[in-house]
Structure formats: structure tokens, C-alpha cells
């Protein structure tokens, strides 16, 4: 039975009716009194909705019929009011702008009278329908409640979306799988398979992820691939997904091409492939398809490739694996630990819970983690005195496959109305789909599911709170975050997806290959198959999402624009679409339009008639050259996404931004702004960077690409007022490489100086800058987390960065003229604040770079020689550095030391001096990390050295300190003669490769040992292209 959650729709209607009824235009059209009466009627209906929705789960059946009629009337009311509101907005725009002939004709006296008469007739008819529904409701004796119960609307103040997923139990099962994966003696098959089987909700995916991300697994396999199947053995689809996971950018649609490309990518690499959530098919061909898939995967003569398959099906488990691992429920102890973690918080187990209640919970949940987490979050909101009665009356005696949806629905029932809407809407996504959370929230806003009672509150923030609450209640899982900590994507467990489908009923339908169930009640449709627009009963659709893409039929525009006039959301991505039909202007309710990854060169100006549009997605439209000239008419536009280089979906051929884009003061997203290359022919159409002046609601990322500039551009750049954009998190400023000119150095300096961002900025990327000096404002951006400077070929002066307290990542690449990272600062001062948060440092392709600081001779004290000062500069340490990479910086011989590295160190085509100096550390001189001395590099896990020409050996004491090292790779170090690995061994080392080091004669601290030292954990050894003497020893 479909859940009817109409309360918040009615609430939105009441909100809209208030201002509309007072509009002067309502008086002109003679509908002011009618609108006021509709508002009164809807308010009465809103008062009984909660009681009606609670009673609908019980007899009598006529109550469900009444709710059905009410639902249709409420939707029709919202459509009518949106229609009315749209005309009001168009009239306002008409008075603000020059009026076109067509618009003048429409708003002429005769047309206004006709429209007003039609509108008055429709409003009167709607009011009569609603009055009849109110009269009919009296026989049900509903309780009147104008607000939701407090227990329903309780929202957890401090969200826990960032809470890491803690893995409970399964130690014995994990040991079995790890033994299978790491077994070096498995010579039976080229790809050995283990299947993990169990009922839904047992945590098979979480269990497989814990293995996939294990450090031993990372080191053992040269390539790891994860594919969410959520279906049967569709060989072509799985191979395409494997290819994408392997990093193949252009994935073919032909099976043989897929096999060949995958073989090239994977050959000679030992790989682990996880196929998550494989279903059995009903056609009886699973065995045939499995054999085809196995033969299609690369299988070299070298053995050791492994595959993990998770499935609910015993048939699939036995077909794919000789000894499947049957996953059972968690033990009672682990079940209670998981419940306590979710109900009381990590480390907050409540010892005063009655043992009888504990027993009831763990026995009824049957060790199923999905159910345990959902019930724990539900119990969090209940008084302890209610626990036992709730458990006995509501929870089934035993959770099984056939009652798990009912059990999970216990967490759904208490949700506020708008959350129910938001959750049910997610049934439109396929199972296993990685949901883009920002897009999901924008979809909710476009459908009106999310609203705010606080004037001026950002709806997207309200939507994020809604998402976090659903996440906290375990309706979503597998959350991923971006580098700045923002929630990026999530998934739904299959059972949660089943629940969403169940509660959505006929209102939200995902059409698949087996046909559709669309009815007159359907409002939201997604197609997970080829598009079929013959939907005669779905003319009131509000959502049309095409998930698969494909080939676009130009006749489809006419069908969509003629049949689906009530659409709020239209997603038409990946259709190789060449143009957008002018007919789109007929979709006047449209709020969300996704045309990403198509092939239009221009966007029809008719799009600017969509005055309700909130979201316009054009990312990945690589042929697109310009936006519509009248884009300034889209007064409600909140998100304009034309892609960006960070996501590799930029509209590369974009020529300029249209004049008037600065009028869109509601914009929160403007992914990219292009400064035009050549303005003269179209100067009246081209918007300059000062269009950004009033766009102070911008947030997230902004990328500015300078394709051209003039001497007078400085005032325009200053006019952008980036310093006022307090919500921006990330700013990229990029100059076209073709612009680079020696005569414009001063102009470059002024251009960048004028783009000072707000101090709240967290990420700054500058690429192609042609000046010699970076503006001093960089040091003042106290909230920066990431700084990237790339291909700034003339740059010689970077202001001090060591005092930025939040800086975690610094990348410097392609700075040809840079000699010192900090040419103005003096090393050794301010050790307590020196890069106190820096975790990752990358320095690439800086051929003239000599050191970190420049200190001239006339600044030195008379009683200090140069070596003493150099030693002082060098001995300052990065207190928290975790990962370091230096490549193609052959002159960099001195820099702060890095004893705290605990991830990786990569040196390539550079000097070994910084490493040698760090390894020889004997005391924590000037280090602010700790008063106690930690042996340098004692926590380092991976060390890579490539073509280090000045390295003959490494310090013995330094190598002894590498007690945590798991991987050591040395390539092409032509002068390396000795690598004195300690005689006592390296107990953590799992991978050792030494390639093309022709002078290397020893891998041992002691010459008398004559062999590789004790390496008990070693799993991979390769010594190639070294001296005959060494090869002889290793063979021995």
C-alpha cells in the first residue's frame, strides 16, 4: 500500500497562497477572493492529514479512497498555483526588461482578460473539489493537528555523517578469506574465486570492503578492482564496469574490444577483482554466462589472480566457488556491541540496560547488522520505559528475508512527512547506484520536498540536514567525501531500496526491461532501459529521468514537451544530443534540467523562458560554445554547472559568459567562468569578470579560465569582488597557455592581485600564471587546506605559507624559475607554527629549485659561517608530514626534514640529499611535533626511488630505523653500490624490487652474510638489471 505523505505539499500550498492572493495581478484577474478561500480550505485539510495517514493503515477501505482523491486534488492545486505564480514572474520580468512582440501580445488587454477568466474558472472548480473533500472527511472524525507530533519532528542536533563505519566481529571469517587471497601456493586456476553468501543485510559488502582495503591486500596485489553488480551475469556490462574501474577512459561497447583493452591494461599485473551483489537469473543460463565471463577476464600463465563474489544466492555461490563462505549473523556479543555503538554512541555503552531487553533485541535481530543499526537509531529517540513493550509488540520474533522490509519500515514510520517524501523519491535510482548527494538534494528542493520556516535559510542546507538524518538512521550507507570533507556520494542497501519502492507505491516508478507499471497516480518515473514515451496515463508526471542515455530521437522533444507539461525534473544526459528544441519553453514548471554529456554547440534561447528553473546541468558538453544570450531572465536559477577541470567534465569549447549572468543573484553554483579570448565582434553580448560582483551566494567551487585579456581588464577583475564570496570553498584561476607573453608580466601581477578571495577559502589552485611574484594575500588565507601552483613558469617569489594553520596539502609543479619555496622568509623562526597541519607535499618539475629558504650573505651574522646557517635552516622539521613526493628537482639539496612520514616517500630524478639528511637525524632539533624523539622514518610504509644519480649508498642507521616499511622500490639508480639492509632483518617488508642498479653489489649490512637479510613478511621480490655479483648472491 502506497504511503500518502501530503502534509508538506499542503503546507507549501498554504505558503504560496498567502503572497499570491495579495498580488495586484490576482485582483486584475478576479481571483483574489477565490485564492483566499482555497487557502482556508487547504489549511483545514492540512489539519487532519496526520490523523488520516495514521488511520489509513487500518480499515475502512473508503478512507484510502478518500486520501486518493485528496492526493489528486492537492497535486492539481499545486500545479495550478505554480501556473499562476509563473505568469506573475513573467509579468515582473516584462516590466523589468524590454518586451518582445510575442510577450506584449500575450499581455495585451484582451489576452489578459481571457487568461484571467480561465484562471478564475479553474480556481473556482478547484475550490469546489476541495470543499467536497472536506465535507466527506467529517464522517471519519479526524483529530485536528496543524503541527507534526514532537516525536516525529525531532532532529538530532549534532549529525554524525562523518562517523566512521566500525566493523564488528567476523574475525574468523576474515582470516579464512585473507588466507585464500594471500596463499602463494595456489596454482589451480589463473583466477581463483571465493564466494561470500548470506541473506540480505548481513553485511557482505561491508565485510568484503574490510578485506579489499586491508593493508596486506594492498601490497599483495598490483591492481584492485571493485564492481557493484547488483544484477546477474551480464558479461558485457560487467566487463565495461571492470574496464572503468581499471582506469580505461574510452570504454568500448563491443565485447571483443572490451576483452582486448582490458588485457592490455591488466596483463602482467596480479589483480584482485570483487564482484559485489551478484544475483541469479531466472533463465537458467547462469552457468553459461559465468563461463563466458571467466574466459573474458585476463588470465595469464602466471597464477595468483583472485576474485571475491558476494551474493544472496546459494546457486551463484556454489556455481562460482568450490567452497563458498556462508556468512551468518553476528554473535550475540557482537550484535550488542553494534547496537550500543549506534544507540548510545561509540564507547558509550549503557550498562544499566536490563539483560532481558538486551536478550530480546539481539535474538529478534538475528545478528543482521542492517536491522540492528536501523532499530538502534529508532530506539535512540524512545524513552527507556518504552523499549520492552515496543520490542515485543512491533519487532518480529525472528528477522528473516520475508519480514525484513516490515522490520525496517518501523524506522520509516516515525519520519516527518518531508523526510518520507525524500526517502521514497530515492526508489528512482537503480539498486547499487552511487548517488550524487548534491544532485539528490537539488532534486528534493526542485520537487518542493524541502522547505524552510526561517526566512532566508538556504534550502540546500536544510536538504543536507535531511540527508544526514536519513544517513544517521541507516537509510543510506557507503558515504564518500571529497578532499574538503563534503559529502559527495552514497548508496542504498538493497533492502532499503526495496523499502523505498514499497512506500513510494505507484507514485515513483523505475521502468526496467521487464515492462512498466505506470498508472494515473504516477508522478515520478526513471527509465533504466531504452526510452519509451508512449505513456498515455502519465501526463501529470513531475519527474522524468533517463538513466541509460543512448541515441536521441529528435521526435522525443515534441513528445516530452506536448505530453508532460507538469514536469519539474527532466534528466536527459548522455544522449549525443545535437540541439535543444525551442518547444522546451512549454515546460514552464521545470525546475531541474540535466543535459550533461551531450553534443550541443549552443543552447536554445527558449530555455530562458523557464523562469522557475533552479538547476541547469551542462557539464561534459564538450562542444558547447556559449550559453543563451538572455540567461539573465532565469531569476530563480540556483545552480549552473558547466563542468570544471577538476572533475574532467569541463565544456572545453566555451568561448565566453553572456552579459547579464550577473543578474542571477540566487546562484549558489557557477562551476566555471570563462573570460573571453576576443571581445571586439561580440562585445555587447560578452560578460566580463565583473559580472560576479553581486553573486555573493556562490559556494562550493569556482573555476576562472582566462582565455583573453586587455590592458583595461584590471578594473573588471577588481569588480568581481571575490573577497565578498564568503561561502566559496575552492577557487581555481587558470590562464590559457597560448596567452603567455613576456611583455605582460606586470599585467599578470595586477590580474592576480585583484582576485584576492575571502579568507574563508579552503582550496586555491593557480595554473598558467605568467607573473614573477605571487600576491602577499596568499599568506593571509588562514583557512586554506590545499594549495596547488602549476605551470607558473616565471614565478620566483611565493609568500610564506608555513604560518597557515590549516594547510594540509601543498603541490608545486612546473615552476621553471623558482629557486626557493620561500624566498622571503627566514628558516628556523617560528618552529611552533611551522606547517603545523601539513600532511602531503608534492614538488614536481622545478629544475632550478635549490632549497626552501633564501638567505643572503649580508643577512648572516659575522660569527656564523655559511655551513652553520645552512645546518640550522635544514634542521627545522615538518611536524606532521605523512606523504612526500619530489620529482625532476635535481638541484633541490636542502629542505626541512621529514621524520614523521607514515605513508609514502617518492623521489624521482632528484637528489638524495634531503633523504640522507633526514635519515641521519639524531635529535629533534627545532621540531615542534613532540618533545620525545621519534626515530626518523620509523613509521614510513612505502619508499620509492627512481633515477637518483647522486646516491651511492644510504646510511645504515637510517635503514635500521625503517621498522614499519612494507614496500621498497629502487629503479635506475646508476651509482648505487650498497644498500645495507640491517642484518636483524626488516620484519614488515612485504615487497622489495631493485631494478637497473648496475653498480649495486650488496643488499646486506654485513658483507660476510652473502645473502638477503631476514625478511619474514616478504611476498614479492624482484631483482633485475643489477651486478652479476648481486644476482649470484640472491640466487644463492
N, C-alpha and C positions, 0 to 999 in steps of 0.2 A: 504494500500500500504506500503510495507516494506521500511524503510529508509535505504539508502545506505550511509554509513559513511566510505568511503575508504581512506580519506585523510591521516590519521595517519598510515594506513597499507603501503600506497605508500611511506610515509616518512621513515618508518622503512626499507623498501626495499632499498631505496637510501642509508641509513646509512650503511646497511650491505654490499651493493655492493662496497662501497669505499674500505674498507680493504681487502675484498675477491679478488678484481681484482688485488691487488698488491701482493697477496700471491705467493710465489715461486711455490707452487703446482698447481696454476691456469695456470702458464706458462707451467709446465710439461704436463698438460692435454690439452693444446692448447685452452683454453677458455678465456684467459685474454682479448683479443680484443672483444670477444662476450659479456663478462660481462660488459665491459666499454660501449658498445653500448646499452645494456639493461638499464644501469643506466641512460644514456642520454634520452632514450625513456620514462622511468618511470618518470623522472623529468618533462618532457613535459606534461605527463598525470596529474601529481600532480598539475600542474599549472592551469588546467581547471576544476578540480574536484569540487571546491566550487561553481562555477557558474552552473555546471551541476546538482549538488544536489539541488540547489535552484530552478532551472528550472523544475526539474522532477515532481514537484507537479502540473505543468501546461501542456497542450498539447505541442508538439505532442507525441503520444504514442511511436514512434520509439526511442525517447530519453531514455525512460525507458528500452527498449530492448538493446540499446547501453550500458547503465550502467550495465545491467545484464551480458552482455558479458565481459565488463571490470572487473566486480567483479570476475568472474570465472578466468579470466586471472591473475588478481592480486593475488588471493589466490594461484593459481598454481605457480606463480613466487615465492611467499614466501616459499611454500613447497620445491621448487627446490633449492632455496638458502639455506634453513635450512639443506637440504640433503647434499649439498656441504660443508657447514660450519661444519657439524657433522664429515664428513670424514677428514677435516682439523684437527679438535680437536683430533680425534682418532690417526692420524699420529703423532701429537705432543706427545700424551701420549706414543705412541710406542717408540719414540726416548728417552723418559724420563725413561721408565721402561723396565724391561726385556720383550722380545717379545715372546708371546706364539706362538706355532706352527701354529695355525689357522690364527693368525694375520699376521705372516710372509708370509704365503701362499697368503693371500689376497693382501698384498702389494708387492708381487713379481712383477718383471717387466712385465710379460705377463698380470697379472690381472690389474695392473695399466693402461696398455695400453687399455684394454677392458673397464674399468670403465671410463677412460678419453675420449674414443671415444663415449661412451654412453652419458656422461655428455655434451660433445661438441654438439652432435646431439640435445639433449633436450634444451640446451641454445639457439641454433640457431632457433629451432622451436618456442620457446617462444618469441624470439625477433621478428620473423615474425608476430606472432599473435598480439603482441603489436603494431607493426608498422601499421598493418591493422586497428587496433582500433583508432590509432592516425589519420590516413588518413580519416577515417569515421567521426571523430569528427569535421572536418573542416566545414562540412555543417551546424553545429549548431551555429557557430560563437561565441564560448565561450569567455568570458572575462578571461584573464590570471591573476591569483593571486597566488603567491607562498607562501604567508602567510595568515593566517586567519585574518578576519577583527578584528580590535581592540575591537569593541563592543562585539565580540564573545568570545574573549580570556580573557576578563577582569576577574581577580580572586580577590576576596575580600581578602585584606592583613590579617586582623585580623579575623580569623574564630570565629564563635560563637557556636561551637558544645557543649560547656559547658553551654550555656544559658538555664536556667531552663524554662520549659514549663509553661507559665502563663495561668491560667484558667479564661475565661471571661464569665460573665453572668451566666444564669441557676440557679440563687439563689432560685427562687420559685420551680423549678423542683427538686432541691436538697432537699429542705425542705420536699417535698412530699415523696421522696424515703427514707430519713432518718426517717421520722415518721413511715413509713411502717416497716423499719428494726428494730427500737428500741421499737416498740409497745409491751409492756409486756402482753397485754390482748388478743393477737392473739392466739386463741385456736382452730381455724377451722381445720387446717391441720398440719401434722407433719413437712412438708416442705412447707412453703408459698412462692409463686412466684410472682415477679413483672417483667414485660417485658418492655423494653425500645425500641421503634420502631421509625424509621425515615429513610429518604433516605441516601444513602452513602455520606460520607464526612461531615455529620452534627456534628461529634464529640461524637458519642455514646460511643465509647471506652474510650475516654478521660474523659467524664462525669462519666462513671462507675468507672474509676480509682480514680477519686477525692473522690468518696464515699468509695471505697474499702480501701483507705489509710487514711480515716478520723480517728482522734484520738478516737472519741466516738465509732466508729465501732470497732476499735482495742480492746477496753476494753470490749465491749458488747459480742463479740463472742470469744469463746475459740479456734476456728480454722477458718482460712480464706483460701479459695481455689480459684485460678483463672485458668480457662482453656480457651485457644484460640481455638475455634471450627473450624471456617472458613469452614463450611460444614453443612450437615444435621445431623439428629439424628442417628448417627452410635453408637448404645448403647455400644458395646464392646470398640470401640476406645475412646469414651468419658470417660468410666469407667477407662480405662487404664491411660488416662491423669489425671483424678481426683486422682487416686492412686499415680501417680508420684508426683503430687502437694502436696499430703498428706505426702510425705516422705517415701513411701513404696519402698524399694530398689529393691527387686526382684518382678517385676510385672508379674503376670501370664497371659497366653493367653487364659485361659478358663473362660467363663462368670461366672460360679458359684464360682470358686476360687476367682475371682476378687471381687464379692459381699462379700464373707466371709472375705477376707483380709481387705477390706475397712470398713466393720462393726467393726472388731476388733480395727482398728486404730481410728475410729471416735466415737465409742459408748461412751455415757455419756459426750460428748462434744457438746456444742451448736455451730453450724457451719454456715458460710456464703459461698455459692458457686456461683461464677459468670461464666456463660457460654457466652463467647463473640463471636459475629458474627455467629449466627445460621441461616442457610439457609433453605428454604423449598425445599422438593424433588418433583420431577415430577411424582413419582409413586403413589401418593395418600395415602401413608401409614404413614404420619407424626403423626396422632393421635395415631395409634397403637404403633409406636416407642416411642412416648413421654410417653405413659402409661407404657411401658416396662422400660424406663429409670427411671421414678419416683419410680417404685416398686423396682428397683435395688439399689437405693440410701438408705443409712441407715436412718431409720425412727423409732426412739424410742418413747415411750409413752410420754416422756417429750417434750412439744412443744417448738417452738422458733427458729427452723432452718429456714434459709431464702435462697432464690435463686434469683439472678438477671440474666435475659436473655436479651442480646442486639441482635437486628435483623433488617433487612430492610423489612422483610415480615410481612404484616398485618395478614396473615394466621397463622404464628408462634406466633405472639404476642397475638392474640385472643385465640389460642389453649392453650397456657401455662399460661395465666394470665386473671383473671376476669375483671380487669380494667387496661389495658395497659397504659403506659405513652407514649404519642406521642410527640417526640422531634421535635420542629420546628426550623427554622433558628434563628440565633441571632437577637436581636433587632438592629435597625439602629445605636443606640448609641454604643452598644457592638461591632457591626461589625466594626465601625470606630476605636474603641479603639484597637481591634485586628490588623486591618490593619496598624494603626500608629505604634504599637509596632514592627511589622515585617518590615515595610518600613523605619522607622526613628530610631528605637531603643527604648528600654524601657525608658519611661519618657521623650522622645524627640519628642512629638507630634508637628507637624508643623502647627501653627495657621494661616499661610498665604496661605494655600491651599484653592482655590476657593470653595465656598459652592456648586456650580453646579457640580464640579468634585467629591466632597465628595458624593453628592447625586447619581451621576451616578455609582460610584463604589459600594456603599452599595446596591443599588437597583438591579444592574446586578448580583452581587454575591449572592443575595438572602439569606444572613446570613449563608452561608455554610463555616465553618471555613477552611476546606482543600483548597477550592478555594481562599478564602481571603488571606491565608498565601502565597500560590503559586503566586498569582498576585502581592501581596505586594513586595515579593522578586524580581519579574521581574521588577516592576516599580522603584525599588531602583536604577537600572542601567540606567534608561531613564531620559533624560532632562525633567524638569517640563513642558516645552512648548510642549512636545510630548504627554503628558498624555491624554488630552481630545480627540485628534484625534485617538490615539491608542484604548482608551476605546470604542469609538463609532464605529470604523471600525473593531476591532478584537474581542472584548468581545460580547458574545450573549446577547440579551436583558434580558433574564432570564436564570439563571443556572438551569438545570433540569437533571434528571437521564440520558436522552438520548443525552445530549450535553456536559456532564461534562468532558469526555475524550478530546473532541476538545478544551475545555477551558484550561485544564491542559497542553495540548500539546503546548500552547503558551509559557509556561515556558521551554519546552524541545527544541523548535526550535532554540533558540539562543545559545544553548550549543556548546562548541568546539567539534570537531569530537571525540576526545578520550573519552570525558565525555558521549557522546551519546552511544558509544560502551559500556562503563562501566555500564550505566544505563540499556540499553537493555538486557545485559547479566543477570541481576537480574530476568528476567522473568523465569529463570530455577528453581527458588525456588518456593515451594508451597505458596499459599496465607496464610497469618498469620504466616509464618515460622519465627522463631527467627534466624536471620542471624548472624553468627560469623564474625565480621568485619575484624579481622586479616586474616582469611581464604579467605574472599571475596577479599581483596586487593591482596593477593598472587595469587588468580585466575586471577585477572586482569593483574598482572605482567606476569604470565605464558602465557597468551594469547597475550602478546605484546601490550595490550591496553594502557599501561602506559610506558612512556619513559621520558628521561631527556636530556635536551640540555647542562646541566652543567656536565662537566667531574667529575666523582667520586660521584655525588649526589645519595643518596640511593633511589632506585626505590620505596621501601615501604613507604618512607616519601612522595614522590610525589603522590603515591596512596592514602595515608591518606589525603593529601590536596584535592585530587579529591573527596574523600568521604565526607569530611567536607563541601565542596562547594555544593555538591548534598544535603546534610543534611540541609544546610542553606537555600536552595531553596525549602525545604519541600518535596523532593523526598523520603526521609526516615523519620521515626519518632520512638518514643519509644526507645530512646537510653539508654543503660545501661552501666555503667562504673565499672571497678574493683576498689579495695581498694586503688590503687595508682593513680586513676584518668584517666587511659587509657580507651578509648572507647572499649567496649567489644562486644556488640551486638546491633542490631537494628531490626526494622520491616519495611515493606512497607504497606502503606494503600492499601486496595483492589483496589481502583480506580487507584492508582499509578502503581499497579501491572498490571492492565488492560492496562494502557498506555504503560508499558514496553513490554507487549505481543504484543500490536498493532504495535509499532515501530520496534520490532525485526522481525516481519513477519515470514517467513519460515526459517530464519537463526537460530533462537533459539526456540526449541520446548520442552515443558514439556509434556511427554506422560502420559496420565491418563487412567482410566479404560474404558473410552468410545471410545478408539481407538486412532490412531495417524494420524498425517498429514505430516509425514516426506517426504521431496522431495529431489531432487538432489541439491537444493540450501541450504539444512540444514547443518549447521556446528556445532551446539551445541545442545545436547539432554540430558534431565534428565528424568528418569523414576520414576513416583510416583505410580507405580504399579509393578507387577511382571516383571522380566526381560524378554524381548523378543529380541533376537539378529538377528531375520530374517529381516534385514533392507537392502535389496538389493540396494536401491537408496541412501544409506547414507555412502558410502565408503570413503568419504572425511571428515568425522566427525573430529572435533578438540576437542570436549568435550563429554565425556560420564560419567554422574553422576547417580548413582543408589541410590535413596533416602530412599528406604524402607528396604534394607537389605533382609534377607531371607536365604534360603538354597542354597549353592553353588553347581552348576553342574560343575564337572571338565572339561567337554567338552567346557564350556564357554570360558576358556582361549584360546583354539585353535581358536574359532570363533572371539574373540576380536583381537587377535594378527594377524590373517590372513586377516580379513576384514577391520580393522580400523587402517591402518598404519600411518595415518596423525595425530593421537591423540596427543594433548598437555596436556590434563587433563583427568585423569581416577580416579574416586572415587568408590571404592568397599569396603565400610565399613559395618560392622555388617552382615557378610555372613557366620560365623562359618567356615571360610576357613582354611584348614589344611596346604596347601603349595602354593607357588607361582611358576608357571610354568617357566622353562628356556626359553620358547618361548617369554617371555616378552621383551627380548633383541631386538626383531623385531620392537618394538615401539620406534624407535630411535629419534623421535621428542618429546617424552614425557618430560614434564617439571614439572608436578604436579601429584603425585601418593599418593592416600589416601587408606591405607589398615588397618585403625584403627579398633579396636574391633573385630579382627579375632583370630584364634587359631593356627597360625603357631608357631612351636618351633624354626625354623630357616628361614632365608630369602635367597633365591637362589642367588648365586654369580653372576648370569646373570644380576641381577639388576644393577651391576656396569658397564655394557656396555651402560647404558643410560646416556651418557656424557652430555646431555642437561638438566638433571633433576635438578630442583631448589628446589622442596618441596617433602619430604618423610615423611608421617604421619603414625606412628605405635603405637600411644597411645592406651591404652586399650588392647593390645595384651598380655594378662597376661601369656601366655605360652612361649612367645618368650624368648630365652636364649642368643642369640648373633646376631650381625649384620654381613653382608658379610665381608669376610676377605680382599677383595680388595676395600673397601669403599673409600679409598683414590683416586680412579680413578674418582669419581663423582666431578670433579673440579668445576662445576657450582652450586653445592648444597648450598642453602642459608638457608634452614630450615629443621632441623632433629628433629622431635617431637616423642619422645618415652614415652611421658606422664610424670607426676610428682605427688608426693603425695598430693600436694595442690589441684590438680584437681581430685584426686582419680581415676586416669586413668594410673598409673604407670605400666610399664611392670615388674611385681613383680619378675619374674624368671630370669631377666637379670643377667648374670654372669660377664661380663667384656666388655670393649670397645676395638675394634680391633686396633692393631698397624697401624698407617698411617692415623688415623682420623684427626690428627693434620695438614695434608696437605690441608684440606678443608678450606682454609683461607677466603673464601667468606661466611662462616657460620655466620648467624645472630641469629639463634635459635638452641640451643642444650639444650633441656629441662632437660636432666639428664645425668650425667657421673658417671658410676659405677667403683669404684676401686676394682679390683678382689680379691676374697677370697683366692684363692690358685693359685700361678703362675707357679710353677715348671713344670708341664707337658706341658703347652702350652705357655711358656714364650716368645717364638718368635712370637706368634700371639697376645699377650695381650699388649694393650697400657696403659702406666702409666699416672698419672695425668699431667705429663709434656707435654703430647700431646696438652694441652690447651695453651702452650706457645705463639704460633703465631695466635691464634684465637681471635684477638682483635676487630673484628667486632661483637662479641656476644652482644646481647641486650635482654631486657626482663628478663626472669627468667632463672636461672641455679641452678640445684639441684645436689649436690655431695653426693653420697652414698658410704660410706667406708665399704665394706664387708670383707676386709682383709688388713693387712699391715705388713711390715717387719721393722727391725731396720734401714735399709738403705733407708726407704721411704722419709725421711725428704728432701733430695736433690731433689727428684722427686716432692714433694709437693711444694717446693720453685720454682721449674721450671715451675709450672703452671702460674706464673706471674699474679695472679688475680688482682694485683694492677694496671695492664695495661688495664683492661677491663672497660673502662670509660663509655660504653653505657649500662652496666648491671644495671638493676633496682632492682632485687631481687636475693638474694643468700641464698640457704639452704644448710647447711652442716649437714649430718646425719651419725652417726655411727651405725652399726648393733649391737643390744643389746647383741648378743652372743659373741661379741668380748671383753666385759668388763673384765678387769683383773687388780688386784691391783698392779701388777708388772710393769704396763705400764703407770703409772701416768705421769712421766716426759716426756715420748714419746708423750702422748696426748697433753701436754702443747706445745711441739715443733711443733706438727702437726698443731694445730690451729694457733699458732703464725706465721707459714709460709704461712697461707692463708689470709693474710691481703688484703681486697678488696680495690678498688678505692674509694676515698672519695665521689664520686657521687652516691654511692649506697643508695637506698631508703628503702630497706627492708632486714633484716637479721634474719634468723631462724637457730638456732643451736639445735640439738637434739641428745641425747645419748653421749654427750661429757664426757669423763672419767677423765678429769683433775680437779685440785683443784682451779686453778686460770684462769680467763679469760684474754686474752691479753689486754694490755693497749690501743691498736689501736682502740678498740671499742669507746672510748671517742672522737676519732678524726674524726669519720664519721659524719660530720656536716650536711649531707643531709638526714640522716635516718628519716623515717616517722614511721616505725614499727620495733619493736624488739621482737622476741619470743625466750625464752630459755626454753627448755623442756627436762625433764628426764636426767638432768645432775646431777647425784646422788651425786657425790663427790664435786661438785663446792661450794667453800666457799667464793671466792673473785670475786666480779663484779666491774669493774672500774666505776667511777662516770658517770651517764647518765643524770643528771639534767641539764647539760650545753649544751646538743644537742638541738639547737634552733628549729628544725623542727619536733621533735619527737611527734607523736600524739597517738601512741598506744604502750603499754608495757605489755607483757604477760610473767609471770614467773610461771612455772608449774613443779612439780615433782623434786624439788631441795632438797633432803633429808637432806643435811648437812649445808644448808645455814642458818646462824643466823642473818645476817644483809644484806639488799639490797645493801647498800653502806658501805662496811667495811673499806674503806679508807678515805672517805670524812668526813667533819665535818659539822653538821647541823647548820642552822642559818646564814650561809655565802652566799653571792651572791643571796639574795632573788629576785632581779630584773630579774635574769636569770634562776630561779629555775623552770624547766619543763614548760617553757613559752607557749608551744603548746600542752601539753599532754591532750588528751580528754578521752582516755579509758585506764583503768588499771585493769588487772586481775592477781590475785595471788592465785594459787591453789596448794594444796598438798605440803606444805613446813612445815613439822611438827616441826622443830627446829627454825623456824623464830621468832625472838623476837622483832625486830624493824627495823627502816630504817637505822639509823647510829650506828656505834660502836664508843664509845668514852671511852678510858681507863682512869682510875682514875688518873694516873700520868700526864695526859694532862689537868686535871681540875685545875682551879685557887684555890689558898689556901683559898680565901674568898668566894668560891662558894660551896654550898653543892650539893649533887647529885640530889636532887629533883628540885632545881633551874635550873640546866643544862638540866635535862630531860624535864622540862616545856618549856625551850627555844627551844629545838630540836623539840618538839611536835607542837609548835605553828606556825611553818612555814607551809604555805598553798599551795596546788596545785591551781594555779590561774585560770585554765580553764578546770579543770576536769569535764567531763559530765557524765561518766558512770564508776562505780566501782564494782568489784566483788572480794570477799575474801572467799575461801572455804578451809576447812581442814588445817587451820593455827591456832591451838588452843593457841599457845604461843605468837601470834602477838598482843601485847597490846599497842604499841605506834608507831605512824607513823604521817607524815604530815597530817594536817587537810584538809577536802574536802567540804567546804561550798558551792561551786559553782555547785554541781551536779544538772543537769537539765533533766536527763533521768532516770537511774535506779541505785539502790544500792542493791546488793545481798550479804548477809552474811550467811554462812552455816558452821556449825561445827567449829566455830571460836569464838573469844572473842568479846564481845560487846563494849570493851573499846574505840576503835577508833571512833565508832559512838557516844558514850556517850560524849567523849571529843569534838567532832565537834559540837554536839548539845548545849554544854554549852558555846560555844564561845560568848564573849561579845564585842570584838573589833577586828579589822583586824590586829592583831599583825603579822608583817613580811609578810603580804600578798601583793603581787605585782599586784593583779588583778585590784584594784581600790582604790582610796583614800576615797571614800564614803563607809560606812559599809552596806553590804547586809546581811540580816538575814540568818543565816546558813540553808541550805537545803530548802530555801523558794521556789526554782524552781523545786525541785525534783518531778518527776511524779510517780515513782514506787519504792516501798520499799518491799524487800523480806527478811525474817529472818527465818532460818531453824536450829533447834537444837543448839541454843545459850545457853549454860549451865550456864554461869555466869551472866545472865540477870534476875534481879528480877523486874525491872521497867525501864521506860525511863523517862528522865527529862520532867516535864510538860512544861517548857518554850520551850524545843526543839520540842515537838509535836505541840505546838501552831504555830511554825514557818512554819509547813508543809502546807502552804496555797495552793500549786499547786498540792498536792498529789492526784493522781487518783486511785491508786491501792495499797492496804496494805495487805500483806500475812504474817502470822506468823504461823510456824509449829514446833511442837515438842520442844518448849522451856520449859523444865520441871520445872524451878524455877521461871518462870514469874508469878508474883502475881497481878501486877497492870499495866494497860495500860491506863493512864489518858488522854484520848482524850478530847480536850478542850470543855468546856460547850457551847461556842459560835458556836460550830459545825465545820465541815470540809466541806466547800461548794463545793469543787472539787472532793471529794472522790466518785468514782463510784463502786469500788469493795473492799469488806472487807471480809477476811476469816481468822479465828483463829482456828487452828486445833491442838488437842493433847497438849494443855497447861493446865494440870490438876490442877495447883495451881491458875490459873487466876480467880479472883473474881470480877473484875470491869473493865469496858471499859469507865469509866467516870471520869472526873477530880473531880467531886463533888459526894461524897458518897450518899448525900441526893437525888440526881437526880433519882437513881434507874432504869435507862434505858440507852439505847444507845443514845449518844448526837445527835443533829440535823445534819442529813446528807441528804440534799435535793437532791443531784445528785445520790444517791446510787441506783445501778441497780442490784447488786449481793451481797448477804450476806450469809455467811456460818460460823456457829459456831458449832464445833463438838469436842467431847472428852475433854471438859473443865469442871470446877467445876459445881456441881448442882446449886450452888448459882447463878452463871453467867447465866446458861441456864434458870433458873427460871426468872431472870430479863429480858433476851432477849425475852422470850415468853410473858412476861407482856408488 
